[in-house]
């Protein structure tokens, strides 16, 4: 499998780095302070390829807190940051089915 950093990354709009928290699998986003947050609005949003690579490199090195980091598109509105594609909307909103015990 090719490392995300070895693949050609082309940023054409606003993006964030997202991953899954190691302890519980929660969707997390890389924050500007270098930590992880569950709040998409608190994620570091970048718009250039070099900035995305820098953010991703730091995220991939943080394997004790989050795994499988990658760059994901977002949409910026005056009020908030929204997931930029279907995959990210599903991850953002949670499972599309009722989990056992949630009926």
Protein Blocks (a to p, Z undefined) as FASTA:
>chain_A
ZZfklpccddfbdcddddddfklopacdddfkopacfblklpccdfbfklmmmmmmmmmm
mmmlbghiacddddddfkbccdfbfklmmmmnopfbdcehiZZ
